[in-house]
Amino acid sequence: MRCGAKCFLVEIELKGETQIKSVMARTPVDARKTIRGEYGKEAVIISVIEEKKKD
């Protein structure tokens, strides 16, 4: 885990089904890059939302 990393919830559409993946990244852009690197160009990224801590 990198310094300043946060947890992001990324909603993607892959092969016709919508999935939500949890990604550790510094920024929403890094979260998108992680998803594209893992699933390739066929994954359509719908939204990236920072997961809030439950304090």
Secondary structure, DSSP 8 states (H G I E B T S, - for coil): --TT-EEEEEEEEETTEEEEEEEEESSHHHHHHHHHHHH-TT-EEEEEEE-----
